[in-house]
Amino acid sequence: MRVDAHHHLWDLTRRPQTWLDAPELAPVRQDFGPADLAPHARAAGIDRTVLVQVLPDADETGEFLALAAAEPLIAGVVGWTDLTAPGIADTLAELRRGPGGDRLVGIRHLVQGEPDPAWLARPDVRRGLRAVGDAGLCYDLLVRPHQLPAAIDTVRALPGQPFVLDHLAKPPIARGELEPWAALLCELAREPNVVCKLSGMVTEAAPDGWSVADLRPYADTVLDAFGPDRVMFGSDWPVCLVAASYEQVISTTEELTDSLESCERSHVFGGTAARTYGLGEAARPGEEEVPA
């Protein structure tokens, strides 16, 4: 099973996306639904995807789960809920009971936007993360390099909780700088309960043009630190469209992993995501699943 482990969808008429007001995001200031992604995924041989939250909005998560129940392409949803809410366990249980609740595979918060670099270390946040783990869900870490120390401490404090690092923690690719990001990433990778998404690189690269060579040092650092069996591919579509097409993101990631053995590439392009998120061996979109 070939998996795109990170993409988004949005309908501007249903839910405004004020973050899209930034001038550089004009190319993606429009609606994107499953029908827009499907032909690109099919052409790239992608069997299933993981739909990731966009807004800190519980209603969005419910809608994404219902959408996943109706769309064979979407195997899992990483949703949002308020980690600091006292009733988080009940909220997660309610999401699980709703339409598509069986597609809920993880939770994410936009930590990258929190002014406190140690937000993840707050007692109320840690309590919420424990509830996520008790519900059998992964937690996606969306952080920037300066927030990695708190992420490392959090991953160590919750050894039974599976974590997924999004977008390599957004290293400064446009400036060509590796440190201190690389050292912090390698420290995080030493913790066995975290895996990393090979995603979001093109939008961190120089906006006036990038090359595979610009991205390779960062991809190599991730692959060396985590190993291919703890790395998963994600397109970050449609956000990626400000810098590259879906096809370019796929071909670039294939080139960045061209030194791997076939079995190692199979981890990056599906195995790690299926195992981490519990996606299972699903049928290809459009194919009838055989009851077992």
Buried (B, 14 or more C-beta within 10 A) or exposed (E): BBBBBBBBBBBEEEEEBEEBEEEEBEEBEEEBEBEBBBEBBBEBEBBBBBBBBBBBBBEBBBBBBBBBBEBBBBBBBBBBBBBBBEEBBEBBBBBBEBBBBBBBBBBBBBBBEBEEBBBBBBEEBBBBBBBBBEBEBBBBBBBBBEBBBBBBBBBBEBEEBBBBBBBBBBBBBBEEEBEEBBEBBBBBBEBEBBBBBBBBBBBBBBEEEBEBEBBBBBBBBBBEBBBBBBBBBBBBBBBBBBBBBBEBBBBBBBEBBEEBEEEBBBBBBBBBBBBBBBBEEBEBBEEEEEEE
